[in-house]
């Protein structure tokens, strides 16, 4: 019934990955079950038999899905069912897509769907590092044309040592965490974060990852041979007209080259290119234009690409006239939005980001409820890319995968410099709205985010800047040019998009995609070095605008005071049914959040008014304070008795004010002296060590009345009936002496 074929990949440290095909999802073009410990991924691939008309690109769709049942959990929400993909699932899908897409043949245009499902999950294993391998293996055992195989691995550095595909716990201890995708010969995709690592350290990590990936690729090739899928599908998705191709080239190449050298702005250049194409269309007979339009568009695009690349390689001239390593003009402004907690406007050439920072409490933290990860995140960053930023006349429909991916890259770039723990009690949300875009908008987000955070008074460890590097290469001649701060067209028509962010001390995040089959370490090293110089130049512009975080937050920004209390006092502050804490919040106008961390109580008091915080802090300190003998307290009379009054000197702490300690004069009762609800000052005389009862005094705080001679020395009367001392002594002796028998 089943023709199961398996191939094992040994890590060399006892860990094993097993690839299996022939049992599940047999009607898909290719299906693989990847097993690693208790983790299982099912990857399937299906491709349409024919391409749709006029499709001149690869319509690839990659979906990564996690099943809550894989860890024995119910999905959240009312429906208790998996719904739209989470940000994490989208990010994993993008990682796989970016590695696979460049390796399909240029002329293969059939719709292709890759689906990877987490069907069983070991809570210690990170499945995102396995998704690329599973997808590539599914393609390997199919008949779909693919210039792979590839694999993806995560490489981390812990105490100076590199580790492949770590556990969650190991990853948390690392100072470098990158995902690398590669073929047997070349790096294809990189994404990750690090704690100000050097360029040399990053290159070393890539080499470590590539050595492991080579083993994965070798195993897939052997698996492909075992199932007999070495011959792939024959296809013909393109119809070409070589005479038309030649005519387009002859008519437009020199014209396009001149426009490319003219240093026009983005939209002016686009209009000039469109005019050239339209002029060529006029040379075609009117009745033939509709039939040839799609081919003309395709051939003309190839001319644009060729002209721009030759101009850069031959003359070292870029579309906007810059040198290869030159950065576009930069303008930085802070406090651009006066009502925001922090804001900045960062403009680099024709790319512009307006970024805000909002500060909140523990209650504002992002809730994470994924299959394998639950908790909250104090720092979030959102990236918005509206159509008007590129001059497109269309509606904005929800958040795109690209926006989620770019936002995640900017978040990884900045989160390494955000203060942690008690150094930062705030929940922080950064929002970047792209107002103009002509390349490197995610890097503009990093720069604007740094400015806005410092404007908000967040004590970041160091400013962070970002730059996007490009590549133009000629495989025939071996020539290449690395471009700093690329334009949109240089990204679209070039061979690489390599984004690098960091401080003056090192790299904090990176993302690289290439569109050619091959990228040497020589090119990578040159790109990283050129990126470092550009990054430092941009940092200089940032620090010219604001050299360090504001010493004080803005007057309208909320304040948080964080105090640490004994764990056993948490209940006293909350009170029965939350009565105490609700009363404090209501009376003072604050928001109070209490959590237990490391066997201690951490209390955050949040308000926009410092006076309100001080009032709440005073009440909380009164609850947590240990009564101290000899100290004066302001208390409230809670009840009156025949022998005194009970006074509350702290929330929940009452002491006895004995009637003899109310005033210096003798009192028969407290009528007219004290009543319930009176607020009085008392001194704590004593705390009973056994019972903990408090003995209070009011008279100790009152001035002692002056003593008159009559009152100090009461008149003594002579008693004639008192016996003499010797008589009393004799009488005592007789009383104590035993009777004689």
C-alpha positions as CSV (number, residue, x, y, z in Angstrom):
1,X,0.0,0.0,0.0
2,X,2.9,2.4,0.8
3,X,6.2,2.7,-0.9
4,X,8.0,4.5,1.8
5,X,11.5,5.9,1.2
6,X,13.6,7.5,3.9
7,X,16.9,9.4,4.1
8,X,18.7,10.4,7.3
9,X,20.8,13.4,7.9
10,X,23.3,13.1,10.8
11,X,24.4,16.3,12.7
12,X,27.4,14.5,14.2
13,X,26.4,15.1,17.8
14,X,23.7,12.4,18.1
15,X,20.9,14.5,16.5
16,X,19.3,13.1,13.3
17,X,16.8,14.5,10.8
18,X,14.9,11.9,8.8
19,X,13.2,12.8,5.4
20,X,10.4,10.4,4.4
21,X,8.2,10.2,1.3
22,X,5.7,7.8,-0.1
23,X,3.2,7.6,2.8
24,X,1.4,10.9,3.3
25,X,-0.2,13.2,0.7
26,X,0.6,11.0,-2.2
27,X,-1.6,12.9,-4.7
28,X,0.6,16.1,-4.4
29,X,3.3,16.5,-6.9
30,X,5.8,16.1,-4.1
31,X,5.4,15.4,-0.3
32,X,7.9,15.0,2.5
33,X,7.6,14.3,6.2
34,X,10.5,15.7,8.1
35,X,11.1,14.1,11.5
36,X,13.5,15.6,14.1
37,X,12.9,14.4,17.7
38,X,9.2,14.7,18.3
39,X,8.9,17.4,15.7
40,X,7.2,16.5,12.4
41,X,6.7,18.8,9.4
42,X,4.6,17.8,6.4
43,X,5.7,19.7,3.2
44,X,3.8,19.4,0.0
45,X,4.2,21.0,-3.4
46,X,1.7,21.2,-6.3
47,X,2.2,23.0,-9.6
48,X,-0.3,23.7,-12.4
49,X,0.1,21.8,-15.6
50,X,0.1,25.0,-17.7
51,X,0.9,28.6,-17.1
52,X,-1.8,31.3,-17.5
53,X,-1.6,33.6,-20.6
54,X,0.6,36.6,-20.4
55,X,2.3,35.5,-17.2
56,X,6.0,36.4,-17.4
57,X,7.0,35.8,-13.7
58,X,7.0,32.9,-11.3
59,X,3.7,32.7,-9.5
60,X,5.0,31.0,-6.4
61,X,3.0,30.8,-3.1
62,X,4.5,29.5,0.1
63,X,2.4,28.9,3.2
64,X,3.8,27.8,6.6
65,X,1.1,26.7,9.1
66,X,1.3,25.5,12.7
67,X,-1.4,23.2,14.1
68,X,-2.3,23.8,17.7
69,X,-3.0,20.1,18.1
70,X,0.7,19.5,17.4
71,X,1.4,20.4,21.0
72,X,-2.0,19.4,22.5
73,X,-3.3,22.9,22.7
74,X,-6.6,24.6,21.8
75,X,-6.5,27.7,19.6
76,X,-7.5,30.9,21.3
77,X,-10.6,32.9,20.4
78,X,-14.3,32.1,20.4
79,X,-14.2,29.7,17.4
80,X,-11.3,27.6,18.9
81,X,-10.0,27.1,15.4
82,X,-6.9,28.1,13.5
83,X,-7.7,31.2,11.5
84,X,-5.6,33.7,9.6
85,X,-1.8,33.2,9.8
86,X,0.1,34.8,12.6
87,X,3.0,37.2,12.0
88,X,5.4,34.4,12.9
89,X,3.9,32.0,10.3
90,X,4.1,34.8,7.7
91,X,7.7,35.4,8.6
92,X,8.6,31.7,8.2
93,X,6.7,31.6,4.9
94,X,8.8,34.6,3.7
95,X,12.0,32.9,4.7
96,X,11.3,29.9,2.6
97,X,9.9,31.9,-0.3
98,X,12.9,34.1,-0.6
99,X,15.2,31.0,-0.7
100,X,13.2,29.1,-3.3
101,X,12.0,31.7,-5.7
102,X,15.4,32.6,-7.4
103,X,16.0,28.9,-8.2
104,X,13.0,28.2,-10.4
105,X,13.8,28.5,-14.1
106,X,13.3,32.0,-15.5
107,X,10.8,30.8,-18.1
108,X,8.8,28.5,-15.7
109,X,5.5,30.4,-15.1
110,X,3.1,27.7,-13.8
111,X,1.4,28.5,-10.5
112,X,3.2,26.6,-7.8
113,X,2.0,26.1,-4.2
114,X,4.3,25.0,-1.4
115,X,2.6,24.2,1.9
116,X,4.5,23.3,5.1
117,X,2.5,22.2,8.2
118,X,3.8,21.7,11.7
119,X,1.9,18.5,12.6
120,X,3.8,17.4,15.7
121,X,6.0,19.7,17.9
122,X,8.7,19.2,20.4
123,X,8.5,22.2,22.7
124,X,12.2,22.6,22.8
125,X,12.8,22.5,19.0
126,X,12.5,25.6,16.8
127,X,10.7,24.4,13.6
128,X,11.3,27.5,11.5
129,X,14.9,26.3,10.8
130,X,13.5,23.1,9.3
131,X,10.8,24.5,7.0
132,X,13.2,25.4,4.1
133,X,14.7,21.9,4.1
134,X,11.3,20.2,4.1
135,X,10.0,22.4,1.3
136,X,13.1,21.8,-0.8
137,X,12.9,18.1,-0.2
138,X,9.3,18.1,-1.4
139,X,10.4,19.8,-4.6
140,X,13.3,17.3,-4.9
141,X,10.9,14.3,-4.9
142,X,8.5,15.9,-7.4
143,X,8.8,16.4,-11.2
144,X,8.7,20.2,-10.9
145,X,11.7,22.0,-12.5
146,X,13.9,23.5,-9.7
147,X,17.5,24.4,-9.7
148,X,18.0,23.3,-6.1
149,X,18.1,21.7,-3.7
150,X,18.5,24.2,-0.9
151,X,18.4,24.0,2.9
152,X,18.0,26.5,5.7
153,X,19.7,26.3,9.1
154,X,19.8,28.6,12.1
155,X,23.3,29.3,13.5
156,X,23.8,30.9,16.9
157,X,26.8,31.8,18.9
158,X,27.0,31.0,22.6
159,X,30.2,31.9,24.5
160,X,32.1,32.3,21.3
161,X,31.1,28.9,19.8
162,X,28.7,28.4,16.9
163,X,25.8,26.0,17.2
164,X,23.5,24.7,14.4
165,X,19.7,24.5,15.0
166,X,19.7,25.2,18.7
167,X,16.8,24.7,21.1
168,X,14.7,27.6,22.4
169,X,16.7,27.7,25.6
170,X,20.1,27.7,23.8
171,X,18.9,30.4,21.4
172,X,18.0,32.6,24.4
173,X,21.6,32.5,25.6
174,X,23.1,33.5,22.2
175,X,24.6,36.8,21.1
176,X,24.1,36.0,17.4
177,X,21.1,34.4,15.8
178,X,20.9,34.2,12.0
179,X,19.0,32.0,9.5
180,X,20.9,31.0,6.4
181,X,19.7,29.4,3.2
182,X,22.0,28.1,0.5
183,X,22.5,25.6,-2.3
184,X,25.3,23.2,-2.4
185,X,27.5,26.0,-3.9
186,X,26.1,29.4,-2.9
187,X,24.5,31.5,-0.1
188,X,20.9,32.4,-1.2
189,X,19.3,34.2,1.8
190,X,20.4,35.5,5.2
191,X,18.3,37.0,8.0
192,X,19.1,37.5,11.7
193,X,20.1,39.6,14.6
194,X,23.2,40.0,16.7
195,X,24.6,41.9,19.6
196,X,26.9,44.4,17.8
197,X,28.9,41.7,16.0
198,X,31.8,42.4,13.7
199,X,31.7,41.8,9.9
200,X,34.3,39.0,10.3
201,X,32.1,37.3,12.9
202,X,29.1,37.4,10.6
203,X,31.1,35.9,7.7
204,X,32.4,33.1,9.9
205,X,28.8,32.3,10.9
206,X,27.8,32.1,7.2
207,X,30.6,29.7,6.5
208,X,29.6,27.4,9.5
209,X,26.0,27.4,8.3
210,X,27.0,26.6,4.7
211,X,29.0,23.6,5.7
212,X,26.0,22.1,7.4
213,X,23.7,23.0,4.5
214,X,25.9,21.1,2.1
215,X,25.2,17.9,4.0
216,X,21.4,18.6,3.7
217,X,21.7,19.2,0.0
218,X,23.7,16.0,-0.6
219,X,21.0,14.0,1.3
220,X,18.2,15.5,-0.9
221,X,20.1,14.6,-4.1
222,X,20.4,11.0,-2.9
223,X,16.7,10.9,-1.9
224,X,15.8,12.3,-5.4
225,X,17.8,9.4,-7.0
226,X,16.2,6.9,-4.7
227,X,12.6,7.8,-5.8
228,X,13.6,8.2,-9.4
229,X,12.9,12.0,-9.8
230,X,16.1,13.1,-11.4
231,X,14.3,13.9,-14.7
232,X,12.0,16.9,-14.3
233,X,8.9,18.0,-16.1
234,X,9.4,19.4,-19.7
235,X,7.5,22.6,-20.3
236,X,7.1,25.5,-22.7
237,X,5.5,28.5,-21.1
238,X,6.9,31.3,-23.3
239,X,6.3,32.3,-26.9
240,X,9.0,34.5,-28.3
241,X,9.5,36.6,-31.4
242,X,13.2,37.0,-31.9
243,X,12.7,39.6,-34.7
244,X,10.6,41.7,-32.4
245,X,13.2,41.3,-29.6
246,X,15.9,42.6,-31.9
247,X,13.7,45.5,-33.1
248,X,13.0,46.6,-29.6
249,X,16.6,46.5,-28.6
250,X,17.8,48.4,-31.7
251,X,15.2,51.1,-31.3
252,X,15.4,51.7,-27.6
253,X,18.8,50.7,-26.2
254,X,20.7,54.0,-26.9
255,X,17.6,56.1,-25.9
256,X,17.2,54.2,-22.6
257,X,21.0,54.5,-21.9
258,X,20.8,58.3,-22.3
259,X,17.7,58.6,-20.0
260,X,19.5,56.4,-17.4
261,X,22.5,58.8,-17.4
262,X,20.3,61.9,-17.2
263,X,20.0,61.8,-13.4
264,X,16.3,62.4,-13.5
265,X,14.1,61.9,-10.4
266,X,12.2,58.7,-10.0
267,X,8.9,59.7,-11.6
268,X,10.5,61.8,-14.3
269,X,12.7,58.8,-15.2
270,X,9.8,56.5,-15.3
271,X,7.9,58.8,-17.6
272,X,10.9,59.1,-19.9
273,X,11.2,55.3,-20.1
274,X,7.5,55.0,-20.8
275,X,7.7,57.5,-23.6
276,X,10.5,55.4,-25.3
277,X,8.4,52.3,-25.1
278,X,5.3,54.1,-26.4
279,X,7.3,55.5,-29.3
280,X,8.3,52.0,-30.3
281,X,4.7,50.8,-30.2
282,X,3.9,53.5,-32.7
283,X,6.3,51.8,-35.2
284,X,4.1,48.7,-35.1
285,X,1.0,48.4,-37.3
286,X,-2.0,49.4,-35.4
287,X,-3.8,46.1,-35.9
288,X,-0.8,44.2,-34.5
289,X,-0.2,46.3,-31.4
290,X,-2.5,44.5,-29.0
291,X,-1.1,41.1,-30.0
292,X,2.5,42.2,-29.5
293,X,2.0,44.4,-26.4
294,X,3.0,41.8,-23.8
295,X,6.1,40.7,-25.7
296,X,7.2,44.4,-26.2
297,X,6.8,45.0,-22.4
298,X,8.9,42.0,-21.7
299,X,11.7,42.8,-24.2
300,X,11.7,46.5,-23.3
301,X,12.2,45.6,-19.6
302,X,15.2,43.5,-20.6
303,X,16.6,46.6,-22.4
304,X,16.2,48.8,-19.3
305,X,17.9,46.2,-17.2
306,X,20.8,45.8,-19.7
307,X,21.3,49.5,-20.1
308,X,21.4,50.3,-16.4
309,X,23.7,47.4,-15.6
310,X,26.2,48.3,-18.4
311,X,26.2,52.0,-17.4
312,X,27.2,51.0,-13.8
313,X,29.8,48.4,-14.8
314,X,31.3,50.4,-17.7
315,X,31.2,53.9,-16.4
316,X,30.6,53.6,-12.7
317,X,27.6,55.9,-13.0
318,X,24.3,55.3,-11.2
319,X,20.8,56.3,-12.1
320,X,20.9,59.4,-9.9
321,X,24.5,60.2,-10.7
322,X,26.0,59.0,-7.4
323,X,29.3,57.2,-7.0
324,X,29.0,53.5,-6.1
325,X,29.6,54.0,-2.4
326,X,27.9,57.4,-2.1
327,X,24.9,57.9,0.2
328,X,21.9,60.1,-0.8
329,X,21.3,63.4,1.0
330,X,19.9,62.9,4.4
331,X,17.6,65.2,6.6
332,X,16.8,64.3,10.2
333,X,14.1,66.1,12.3
334,X,13.0,65.2,15.9
335,X,9.9,66.2,17.8
336,X,8.1,66.5,14.5
337,X,4.7,65.6,16.1
338,X,4.4,67.7,19.3
339,X,1.6,65.6,20.8
340,X,3.4,62.3,20.4
341,X,5.6,60.8,23.2
342,X,8.4,60.7,20.7
343,X,8.6,61.4,16.9
344,X,11.0,61.8,14.0
345,X,11.1,62.5,10.3
346,X,13.9,60.8,8.4
347,X,14.4,61.6,4.7
348,X,17.0,60.0,2.6
349,X,16.8,61.0,-1.1
350,X,13.3,60.1,-2.2
351,X,12.6,57.8,0.8
352,X,10.9,59.2,3.8
353,X,9.7,57.7,7.1
354,X,7.6,59.5,9.7
355,X,8.0,57.5,12.9
356,X,6.3,57.7,16.3
357,X,7.0,56.2,19.8
358,X,4.2,55.5,22.2
359,X,4.9,54.6,25.9
360,X,2.5,52.3,27.9
361,X,2.3,50.0,30.8
362,X,2.5,46.2,31.3
363,X,-1.2,46.2,30.2
364,X,-0.2,47.5,26.7
365,X,2.4,44.8,26.0
366,X,1.8,42.6,22.9
367,X,0.3,39.2,23.8
368,X,1.9,36.3,22.1
369,X,-0.2,33.1,21.9
370,X,1.5,30.8,19.3
371,X,1.7,27.1,19.1
372,X,5.1,27.0,20.8
373,X,5.6,30.5,22.2
374,X,3.4,32.2,24.7
375,X,4.0,35.4,26.7
376,X,4.2,39.1,26.1
377,X,6.5,41.5,24.3
378,X,7.4,44.9,25.7
379,X,8.8,46.3,22.5
380,X,6.8,46.3,19.2
381,X,7.4,47.9,15.9
382,X,4.9,48.3,13.1
383,X,5.8,49.4,9.5
384,X,3.2,50.8,7.2
385,X,3.6,51.2,3.4
386,X,0.6,53.1,1.9
387,X,0.2,53.1,-1.9
388,X,0.6,56.9,-2.1
389,X,4.3,56.5,-1.0
390,X,5.1,55.3,-4.5
391,X,2.5,57.4,-6.3
392,X,0.2,54.4,-6.9
393,X,-3.5,55.2,-7.2
394,X,-5.0,52.3,-5.3
395,X,-6.7,51.6,-2.0
396,X,-4.8,50.2,1.0
397,X,-6.2,46.8,1.8
398,X,-4.9,45.5,5.1
399,X,-1.3,44.7,6.1
400,X,0.8,43.0,3.5
401,X,3.3,40.3,4.1
402,X,6.0,42.7,2.9
403,X,5.0,45.2,5.6
404,X,5.2,42.4,8.3
405,X,8.6,41.4,7.1
406,X,10.1,44.8,6.9
407,X,8.7,45.7,10.3
408,X,10.2,42.6,11.8
409,X,13.6,43.5,10.3
410,X,13.5,47.0,11.8
411,X,12.4,45.6,15.2
412,X,15.3,43.1,15.3
413,X,17.7,46.0,14.4
414,X,16.5,48.1,17.3
415,X,15.6,45.7,20.1
416,X,19.2,45.0,20.9
417,X,19.6,48.5,22.1
418,X,16.4,48.9,24.1
419,X,17.0,48.9,27.9
420,X,15.8,45.7,29.5
421,X,14.3,44.7,32.9
422,X,14.0,47.4,35.6
423,X,16.0,49.8,33.3
424,X,12.9,50.1,31.2
425,X,9.4,49.7,32.9
426,X,7.6,50.9,29.7
427,X,5.9,49.0,27.0
428,X,7.2,50.7,23.8
429,X,5.4,50.8,20.4
430,X,7.3,52.3,17.4
431,X,5.2,53.0,14.2
432,X,6.9,53.8,10.9
433,X,4.7,55.4,8.2
434,X,6.5,55.5,4.9
435,X,5.5,58.7,3.1
436,X,7.9,58.3,0.2
437,X,9.7,55.3,-1.2
438,X,12.5,54.9,-3.6
439,X,14.5,52.1,-2.0
440,X,15.6,51.2,1.5
441,X,12.3,52.1,3.3
442,X,13.0,49.5,6.0
443,X,16.4,51.0,6.7
444,X,14.8,54.5,6.8
445,X,12.5,53.0,9.5
446,X,15.5,51.9,11.6
447,X,17.1,55.4,11.4
448,X,13.8,57.2,12.1
449,X,13.1,54.7,14.9
450,X,16.4,55.6,16.6
451,X,15.7,59.3,16.4
452,X,12.2,58.9,17.8
453,X,13.3,56.7,20.6
454,X,15.9,59.2,21.7
455,X,13.3,62.0,21.3
456,X,11.0,60.1,23.6
457,X,13.8,59.9,26.3
458,X,14.3,56.1,26.0
459,X,17.8,55.4,27.2
460,X,18.9,53.2,24.3
461,X,22.4,51.8,24.5
462,X,23.6,53.4,21.3
463,X,22.1,54.9,18.1
464,X,21.4,52.4,15.2
465,X,21.4,53.1,11.5
466,X,20.7,50.9,8.5
467,X,21.7,50.8,4.9
468,X,20.7,48.6,1.9
469,X,23.5,47.4,-0.4
470,X,23.0,46.3,-4.0
471,X,25.0,44.3,-6.5
472,X,25.5,44.4,-10.3
473,X,27.5,41.5,-11.6
474,X,28.5,40.0,-15.0
475,X,29.1,36.3,-14.8
476,X,30.7,36.2,-18.2
477,X,33.4,38.7,-17.4
478,X,33.5,38.3,-13.6
479,X,33.0,42.0,-13.1
480,X,30.9,43.3,-10.3
481,X,29.9,46.5,-8.6
482,X,28.7,46.8,-5.0
483,X,26.2,49.7,-4.6
484,X,25.6,51.6,-1.3
485,X,22.1,52.9,-0.4
486,X,20.3,51.4,-3.5
487,X,17.4,53.0,-5.3
488,X,14.2,51.0,-6.0
489,X,15.2,50.5,-9.6
490,X,18.7,49.3,-8.6
491,X,17.0,46.8,-6.3
492,X,14.5,45.7,-9.0
493,X,17.1,45.4,-11.8
494,X,20.1,44.3,-9.7
495,X,21.3,41.0,-8.3
496,X,21.2,41.6,-4.5
497,X,19.4,43.4,-1.8
498,X,21.6,43.2,1.3
499,X,20.4,45.2,4.3
500,X,22.7,45.8,7.3
501,X,21.9,47.7,10.5
502,X,24.1,48.4,13.5
503,X,25.7,50.8,15.9
504,X,29.2,52.2,15.7
505,X,30.4,49.1,17.6
506,X,28.9,46.4,15.3
507,X,26.0,44.8,13.4
508,X,22.6,44.4,15.1
509,X,20.5,42.9,12.2
510,X,20.8,41.8,8.6
511,X,18.8,40.6,5.7
512,X,20.1,39.5,2.4
513,X,18.3,38.2,-0.8
514,X,20.1,37.5,-4.1
515,X,18.7,36.9,-7.5
516,X,21.7,35.2,-9.1
517,X,23.0,31.7,-8.7
518,X,26.2,32.5,-6.9
519,X,27.6,35.0,-4.5
520,X,31.3,34.6,-3.4
521,X,32.6,35.4,0.0
522,X,34.8,38.0,-1.7
523,X,31.7,39.9,-2.7
524,X,30.1,39.4,0.7
525,X,33.2,40.8,2.4
526,X,33.3,43.8,0.2
527,X,29.6,44.5,0.6
528,X,29.9,44.3,4.4
529,X,32.9,46.6,4.6
530,X,31.2,49.1,2.3
531,X,28.0,48.9,4.4
532,X,29.9,49.6,7.6
533,X,31.3,52.8,6.1
534,X,27.9,53.9,4.9
535,X,26.3,53.0,8.2
536,X,28.8,55.2,10.1
537,X,28.1,58.1,7.7
538,X,24.4,57.8,8.4
539,X,25.0,57.6,12.2
540,X,26.8,60.9,12.0
541,X,23.8,62.5,10.5
542,X,21.5,61.0,13.2
543,X,23.8,62.2,16.0
544,X,24.0,65.7,14.5
545,X,20.2,65.9,15.0
546,X,20.2,64.4,18.6
547,X,23.4,63.1,20.1
548,X,21.9,61.2,23.0
549,X,18.4,60.4,24.5
550,X,16.6,63.3,26.1
551,X,17.5,63.5,29.8
552,X,13.8,63.9,30.7
553,X,10.7,62.6,28.9
554,X,8.3,65.2,27.5
555,X,5.8,66.8,29.9
556,X,2.8,65.1,28.4
557,X,4.5,61.6,28.3
558,X,3.3,59.2,30.9
559,X,5.5,58.4,33.9
560,X,6.2,55.0,35.4
561,X,7.7,54.5,38.8
562,X,8.8,50.9,39.5
563,X,9.4,49.6,43.0
564,X,10.3,46.2,44.3
565,X,8.5,44.8,47.4
566,X,8.6,41.5,49.3
567,X,6.7,38.8,47.6
568,X,4.5,38.3,50.7
569,X,3.3,41.9,50.4
570,X,1.7,41.5,47.0
571,X,-1.6,40.2,48.5
572,X,-1.8,43.1,50.9
573,X,-1.5,45.7,48.0
574,X,-4.1,43.9,45.9
575,X,-6.5,43.3,48.8
576,X,-9.5,41.0,49.0
577,X,-11.0,40.8,45.5
578,X,-8.7,43.6,44.4
579,X,-10.4,46.1,46.7
580,X,-7.2,47.8,48.0
581,X,-5.5,48.3,44.6
582,X,-8.7,49.4,42.9
583,X,-9.2,52.0,45.6
584,X,-5.7,53.3,45.2
585,X,-6.1,53.6,41.4
586,X,-9.5,55.3,41.8
587,X,-8.4,57.8,44.3
588,X,-5.0,58.7,42.8
589,X,-5.9,58.4,39.1
590,X,-3.1,55.9,38.4
591,X,-2.7,52.5,36.7
592,X,-0.9,50.0,38.9
593,X,0.5,46.6,37.7
594,X,1.9,44.1,40.0
595,X,3.9,41.0,39.0
596,X,6.1,38.4,40.7
597,X,9.6,38.2,39.2
598,X,12.4,36.2,40.7
599,X,10.5,35.7,44.0
600,X,10.0,39.5,44.4
601,X,7.0,41.7,43.8
602,X,7.6,44.3,41.1
603,X,5.1,47.2,41.2
604,X,4.6,49.6,38.2
605,X,2.8,52.8,39.0
606,X,1.7,54.6,35.8
607,X,0.2,58.1,35.3
608,X,0.5,61.2,33.3
609,X,0.8,63.3,36.4
610,X,3.8,63.0,38.7
611,X,1.6,64.1,41.7
612,X,-0.7,61.2,41.1
613,X,2.2,58.8,41.1
614,X,3.6,60.2,44.3
615,X,0.1,59.8,46.0
616,X,-0.1,56.2,44.9
617,X,3.4,55.5,45.9
618,X,2.8,57.0,49.4
619,X,-0.2,54.6,49.8
620,X,1.7,51.6,48.6
621,X,4.7,52.4,50.8
622,X,2.4,52.6,53.7
623,X,1.1,49.1,53.0
624,X,4.5,47.6,52.6
625,X,6.2,49.5,55.3
626,X,7.1,47.6,58.5
627,X,6.0,49.5,61.6
628,X,8.9,51.0,63.4
629,X,9.0,51.8,67.1
630,X,9.5,55.4,67.9
631,X,8.2,56.6,64.5
632,X,5.4,59.1,64.2
633,X,2.5,58.1,61.9
634,X,-0.6,59.8,60.6
635,X,-3.5,57.5,61.4
636,X,-7.3,57.3,61.3
637,X,-9.5,56.4,64.3
638,X,-11.3,53.2,63.4
639,X,-13.2,52.5,66.6
640,X,-13.7,53.8,70.1
641,X,-13.8,51.6,73.2
642,X,-14.1,52.2,76.9
643,X,-10.3,51.8,77.4
644,X,-9.2,53.7,74.4
645,X,-9.2,53.9,70.6
646,X,-8.0,51.7,67.7
647,X,-6.1,53.7,65.2
648,X,-5.1,52.6,61.7
649,X,-1.5,53.9,61.1
650,X,-1.0,51.9,57.8
651,X,-3.5,50.2,55.5
652,X,-4.5,47.0,57.3
653,X,-2.4,47.9,60.4
654,X,-4.1,49.1,63.6
655,X,-2.8,49.8,67.0
656,X,-4.3,50.5,70.4
657,X,-4.2,54.1,71.7
658,X,-4.9,53.5,75.4
659,X,-7.1,56.1,77.1
660,X,-4.1,56.9,79.3
661,X,-2.0,57.8,76.2
662,X,-4.5,60.2,74.6
663,X,-3.7,63.3,76.8
664,X,-1.6,64.1,79.8
665,X,-4.7,64.7,81.9
666,X,-6.7,61.9,83.4
667,X,-9.7,61.0,81.1
668,X,-12.7,59.0,82.2
669,X,-13.8,58.4,78.6
670,X,-13.1,59.8,75.1
671,X,-16.4,61.6,74.6
672,X,-15.7,64.9,72.9
673,X,-12.0,64.1,72.6
674,X,-12.0,61.6,69.7
675,X,-14.5,60.0,67.4
676,X,-14.4,57.5,64.5
677,X,-12.9,58.9,61.3
678,X,-10.7,61.4,63.0
679,X,-7.2,61.7,61.6
680,X,-4.6,62.1,64.2
681,X,-0.8,61.8,64.6
682,X,0.4,59.1,67.0
683,X,3.8,57.7,68.0
684,X,4.4,54.0,67.9
685,X,5.7,53.2,71.4
686,X,6.2,49.4,71.1
687,X,5.6,46.4,68.8
688,X,4.9,43.3,70.8
689,X,7.4,40.7,69.6
690,X,5.1,37.8,70.2
691,X,1.7,39.1,69.0
692,X,2.8,41.9,66.8
693,X,0.3,44.3,68.5
694,X,1.0,47.9,68.2
695,X,1.0,50.3,71.3
696,X,0.4,53.9,70.3
697,X,0.6,57.2,72.1
698,X,-0.9,60.6,71.3
699,X,0.2,62.4,74.4
700,X,3.8,61.7,73.6
701,X,3.4,64.2,70.8
702,X,1.7,66.8,72.9
703,X,3.5,69.4,75.0
704,X,3.7,68.3,78.6
705,X,1.7,70.7,80.8
706,X,3.7,72.9,83.2
707,X,3.7,71.5,86.8
708,X,2.5,73.8,89.6
709,X,3.9,73.3,93.2
710,X,0.5,72.2,94.4
711,X,-0.2,69.8,91.6
712,X,3.4,68.5,91.7
713,X,3.4,67.9,95.5
714,X,0.0,67.0,96.9
715,X,-0.6,68.0,100.5
716,X,0.3,65.3,103.0
717,X,-1.7,64.7,106.2
718,X,-0.1,63.4,109.4
719,X,-1.5,60.0,110.4
720,X,-1.5,59.4,114.2
721,X,-2.7,55.9,113.9
722,X,0.3,54.7,111.9
723,X,2.6,52.6,114.1
724,X,6.3,53.4,114.3
725,X,8.7,51.7,111.9
726,X,9.9,49.3,114.6
727,X,6.4,48.3,115.5
728,X,5.6,47.5,111.9
729,X,8.7,45.4,111.7
730,X,7.9,43.5,114.8
731,X,4.4,42.9,113.6
732,X,5.7,41.5,110.4
733,X,8.1,39.2,112.1
734,X,5.3,37.9,114.3
735,X,3.2,37.3,111.2
736,X,5.9,35.4,109.4
737,X,7.0,33.4,112.4
738,X,5.5,29.9,112.5
739,X,3.2,29.1,115.4
740,X,4.7,27.1,118.2
741,X,3.3,23.7,118.9
